[in-house]
Amino acid sequence: MESIHFTLTQDACILCEACIHDCPSRIIRMVEGFPGILAEDEASCIRCQHCLAVCPTGAISILGLNPSDSLPLGDKPEIDPDALGRFVRGRRTVRQYRPESVDRAVMERLLADTAHAPTGGNTCDLTLTVIDNRPRLVTLLDQVIVAVERALQSGAALPEFMADAVRQYREAQRDDLFRGAPHLLIASAGEKAYCGDADVVIALSYFEFLAHARGLGTMWCDFLKFIFDAVPGTAALFGIPTDRPYRAMVFGHPAVRYARTVQRDHAAQVVYG
């Protein structure tokens, strides 16, 4: 197994033992008077980088990463809780999009931030597949519609909403699948992800709020997953293996603006145990 390259700058270490107490695997211990990881314990490291993040003086490097390249964090949250609550309440599923693409630099920043979403056991075994332009998405949409049509013609028992989507596309050129969005993001979990079902949902949930923070709209595209599950071969059009968990989301510049939040404070049942 490759070394995790845990290194400590002794002159910078204040012996606070924060890294020892915060290590999820409990493999950091005092070695010759300073925090360290024994070679036989390295295989238990989950590569969470908590030791690098928690060290107040930046004395720890791991996985070849320099703490000076991390973003500094203050003692208090940078986001006002009330403002964040209003932001969450104001999030809406967007089903109307402008045709222009999202700037590539913005898209890459969104995906880089999304890569920080938590995964079960910190496996970080996710693939983010992006269809990054509307013409390509329109081509895929047409291919999906053709595949659903053929399945219906062969007598496949598909849900009525799929048949209706085909009719609307053919008769009214209405896109009920991607809603005219210019981009599609599919998060899929790899073989090492033992919480893959949760990992893909968490990743897209993070992406959704990050996108909305930049003025973009998103829509969970479970319709596409239903088609993948019901019509063999459609997932292959997008290069997605269906034997592992995955979820899809469209995004782009919204063609609609919401003036206020909805009212659903009591929509969820709350039970105190």
C-alpha positions as CSV (number, residue, x, y, z in Angstrom):
1,M,0.0,0.0,0.0
2,E,1.2,3.5,-0.9
3,S,2.5,5.5,2.0
4,I,0.2,8.2,3.4
5,H,3.3,10.5,3.9
6,F,2.3,11.8,7.3
7,T,4.9,14.4,8.2
8,L,5.2,16.8,11.2
9,T,7.2,20.0,11.4
10,Q,8.4,19.7,14.9
11,D,9.3,23.4,15.3
12,A,5.7,24.4,14.5
13,C,4.0,21.7,16.7
14,I,2.7,23.0,20.0
15,L,2.0,19.5,21.4
16,C,-1.8,20.3,21.8
17,E,-2.6,16.7,20.6
18,A,-5.6,18.0,18.7
19,C,-4.7,15.7,15.8
20,I,-4.5,12.7,18.2
21,H,-8.0,13.4,19.6
22,D,-9.7,14.1,16.3
23,C,-8.3,11.2,14.2
24,P,-11.3,9.0,13.3
25,S,-9.1,5.9,13.0
26,R,-7.2,6.6,16.3
27,I,-3.9,5.9,14.6
28,I,-2.1,9.1,15.6
29,R,-0.2,8.7,18.8
30,M,2.8,10.2,20.5
31,V,6.0,8.8,18.9
32,E,9.3,9.9,20.5
33,G,7.6,13.0,22.0
34,F,5.6,14.1,18.9
35,P,2.4,13.1,17.1
36,G,3.1,10.4,14.5
37,I,1.7,7.4,12.8
38,L,3.4,4.0,12.9
39,A,4.1,2.3,9.6
40,E,1.9,-0.7,10.6
41,D,-1.0,1.6,11.3
42,E,-1.0,3.5,7.9
43,A,-3.4,1.1,6.3
44,S,-6.1,2.2,8.7
45,C,-5.9,5.8,7.6
46,I,-9.2,6.8,5.8
47,R,-7.5,9.8,4.2
48,C,-10.0,12.3,5.7
49,Q,-7.2,14.9,6.3
50,H,-8.7,15.8,9.7
51,C,-5.2,16.0,11.1
52,L,-4.2,18.5,8.5
53,A,-7.4,20.5,9.1
54,V,-7.4,20.5,12.9
55,C,-3.7,21.5,13.5
56,P,-3.8,25.1,14.7
57,T,-0.3,25.9,13.5
58,G,-0.2,24.0,10.2
59,A,2.4,21.7,11.4
60,I,1.0,18.5,9.7
61,S,1.2,17.4,6.1
62,I,-0.4,14.2,4.9
63,L,-0.9,12.6,1.5
64,G,1.7,15.0,0.1
65,L,-0.6,18.0,0.8
66,N,0.7,21.2,2.1
67,P,-1.5,22.9,4.8
68,S,-0.6,26.3,3.4
69,D,-2.6,25.4,0.3
70,S,-5.8,25.0,2.3
71,L,-8.3,27.8,2.8
72,P,-8.1,29.3,6.3
73,L,-11.1,29.0,8.6
74,G,-12.2,31.5,11.3
75,D,-13.4,30.7,14.8
76,K,-17.0,31.5,13.9
77,P,-19.1,30.4,10.9
78,E,-18.9,32.8,8.0
79,I,-22.5,32.4,7.0
80,D,-25.3,34.1,9.0
81,P,-27.7,31.4,10.2
82,D,-30.8,33.4,9.4
83,A,-29.6,34.2,5.9
84,L,-28.8,30.5,5.3
85,G,-32.2,29.5,6.5
86,R,-33.8,32.0,4.1
87,F,-31.6,30.6,1.3
88,V,-32.7,27.1,2.0
89,R,-36.4,28.1,2.2
90,G,-36.0,30.0,-1.1
91,R,-34.6,27.1,-3.1
92,R,-37.0,26.0,-5.8
93,T,-36.8,23.3,-8.4
94,V,-36.3,25.1,-11.7
95,R,-38.1,23.9,-14.8
96,Q,-37.5,26.9,-17.1
97,Y,-34.0,27.6,-18.4
98,R,-32.2,30.1,-20.6
99,P,-30.3,28.5,-23.5
100,E,-26.8,29.8,-22.7
101,S,-24.2,27.6,-21.1
102,V,-22.8,28.1,-17.7
103,D,-19.3,29.6,-17.8
104,R,-16.7,26.7,-17.7
105,A,-14.7,28.3,-14.9
106,V,-17.9,28.5,-12.8
107,M,-18.8,24.9,-13.6
108,E,-15.3,23.7,-12.6
109,R,-15.5,25.6,-9.3
110,L,-18.9,24.1,-8.5
111,L,-17.6,20.5,-9.2
112,A,-14.5,21.1,-7.2
113,D,-16.5,22.3,-4.2
114,T,-18.9,19.4,-4.7
115,A,-16.0,17.0,-4.4
116,H,-15.8,18.0,-0.7
117,A,-19.2,16.5,0.0
118,P,-19.0,13.7,2.6
119,T,-19.0,10.1,1.6
120,G,-19.6,7.0,3.8
121,G,-16.2,5.9,5.3
122,N,-14.6,8.8,3.4
123,T,-14.3,6.5,0.4
124,C,-14.6,9.5,-2.0
125,D,-15.4,6.9,-4.7
126,L,-17.6,9.1,-6.9
127,T,-17.7,10.0,-10.6
128,L,-19.3,13.2,-11.7
129,T,-20.3,12.9,-15.3
130,V,-21.2,16.3,-17.0
131,I,-23.0,16.9,-20.3
132,D,-21.8,20.4,-20.7
133,N,-23.7,21.8,-23.7
134,R,-27.3,21.9,-24.8
135,P,-26.8,20.5,-28.4
136,R,-25.3,17.4,-27.0
137,L,-28.1,17.1,-24.5
138,V,-30.7,17.5,-27.3
139,T,-29.0,14.7,-29.2
140,L,-29.2,12.5,-26.2
141,L,-32.8,13.5,-25.5
142,D,-33.8,12.4,-29.1
143,Q,-32.0,9.1,-28.6
144,V,-33.8,8.4,-25.4
145,I,-37.1,9.3,-26.9
146,V,-36.4,6.9,-29.8
147,A,-35.5,4.1,-27.3
148,V,-38.6,4.6,-25.3
149,E,-40.7,4.6,-28.5
150,R,-39.2,1.3,-29.6
151,A,-39.8,-0.2,-26.2
152,L,-43.5,0.9,-26.3
153,Q,-43.8,-0.5,-29.9
154,S,-42.4,-3.8,-28.8
155,G,-45.1,-4.1,-26.1
156,A,-43.1,-3.1,-23.0
157,A,-45.2,-2.2,-20.0
158,L,-43.9,1.3,-19.4
159,P,-45.5,3.9,-17.1
160,E,-48.0,6.2,-18.8
161,F,-45.9,9.2,-18.0
162,M,-43.2,7.9,-20.2
163,A,-45.6,7.4,-23.1
164,D,-47.0,10.9,-22.5
165,A,-43.5,12.4,-22.5
166,V,-42.9,10.8,-26.0
167,R,-46.2,12.2,-27.3
168,Q,-45.5,15.7,-26.0
169,Y,-42.0,15.6,-27.5
170,R,-43.2,14.5,-30.9
171,E,-46.4,16.6,-31.1
172,A,-45.4,19.8,-29.3
173,Q,-41.6,19.6,-29.1
174,R,-41.9,19.7,-25.3
175,D,-38.9,18.5,-23.3
176,D,-40.3,16.9,-20.2
177,L,-37.1,15.1,-19.4
178,F,-34.5,17.9,-19.2
179,R,-36.9,20.9,-19.3
180,G,-34.7,22.8,-21.7
181,A,-31.7,22.9,-19.4
182,P,-28.2,23.2,-21.0
183,H,-26.4,20.9,-18.7
184,L,-26.8,17.5,-17.0
185,L,-24.8,16.2,-14.0
186,I,-24.8,12.5,-13.1
187,A,-23.2,11.4,-9.8
188,S,-22.4,7.7,-9.7
189,A,-20.7,5.6,-7.0
190,G,-17.8,3.3,-7.6
191,E,-17.1,-0.2,-6.3
192,K,-15.3,1.0,-3.1
193,A,-18.4,3.1,-2.0
194,Y,-20.2,1.0,0.5
195,C,-22.7,3.9,1.2
196,G,-23.1,4.6,-2.5
197,D,-26.9,5.2,-2.4
198,A,-26.4,8.0,0.1
199,D,-23.2,9.3,-1.4
200,V,-24.7,10.2,-4.7
201,V,-27.7,12.0,-3.1
202,I,-25.5,13.9,-0.8
203,A,-23.1,15.0,-3.6
204,L,-26.0,16.3,-5.7
205,S,-27.6,18.0,-2.7
206,Y,-24.3,19.9,-2.1
207,F,-24.1,20.7,-5.8
208,E,-27.7,22.0,-5.8
209,F,-27.1,24.5,-3.0
210,L,-23.7,25.6,-4.4
211,A,-25.3,26.1,-7.8
212,H,-28.2,28.2,-6.3
213,A,-25.7,30.3,-4.4
214,R,-24.3,31.3,-7.8
215,G,-27.7,32.2,-9.2
216,L,-28.1,29.0,-11.2
217,G,-31.2,26.7,-11.2
218,T,-31.3,22.9,-10.8
219,M,-33.8,20.1,-11.1
220,W,-33.4,16.5,-9.8
221,C,-33.8,14.3,-13.0
222,D,-35.3,11.1,-11.5
223,F,-37.3,10.8,-14.7
224,L,-34.1,9.9,-16.4
225,K,-33.3,7.2,-13.8
226,F,-36.8,5.7,-14.3
227,I,-36.1,5.4,-18.0
228,F,-32.6,3.9,-17.4
229,D,-34.2,1.3,-15.2
230,A,-37.1,0.5,-17.6
231,V,-35.5,0.7,-21.0
232,P,-32.3,-1.4,-21.5
233,G,-29.5,0.4,-23.2
234,T,-30.5,3.9,-22.4
235,A,-27.9,4.4,-19.6
236,A,-25.2,3.3,-22.0
237,L,-25.9,6.4,-24.1
238,F,-24.6,8.5,-21.2
239,G,-21.8,6.1,-20.3
240,I,-23.4,5.3,-16.9
241,P,-23.1,1.8,-15.4
242,T,-26.5,0.9,-13.8
243,D,-25.1,-1.7,-11.5
244,R,-23.9,1.0,-9.1
245,P,-25.9,3.8,-7.4
246,Y,-26.4,7.0,-9.4
247,R,-28.6,10.1,-9.5
248,A,-29.0,12.8,-12.1
249,M,-29.6,16.6,-12.0
250,V,-30.0,19.2,-14.7
251,F,-28.7,22.8,-14.2
252,G,-28.3,26.1,-15.9
253,H,-29.3,29.7,-15.9
254,P,-33.0,30.0,-14.8
255,A,-35.6,31.7,-17.0
256,V,-37.8,32.3,-14.0
257,R,-37.4,34.3,-10.7
258,Y,-39.3,33.5,-7.5
259,A,-40.3,36.5,-5.4
260,R,-40.8,34.8,-2.1
261,T,-40.5,31.6,-0.2
262,V,-43.2,29.0,0.1
263,Q,-44.8,28.1,3.4
264,R,-44.1,24.7,4.7
265,D,-42.7,25.0,8.2
266,H,-44.9,22.1,9.3
267,A,-44.7,20.0,6.2
268,A,-42.5,17.4,7.9
269,Q,-43.7,15.5,11.0
270,V,-41.4,16.2,13.9
271,V,-41.1,13.6,16.7
272,Y,-38.9,14.1,19.7
273,G,-37.7,10.9,21.3
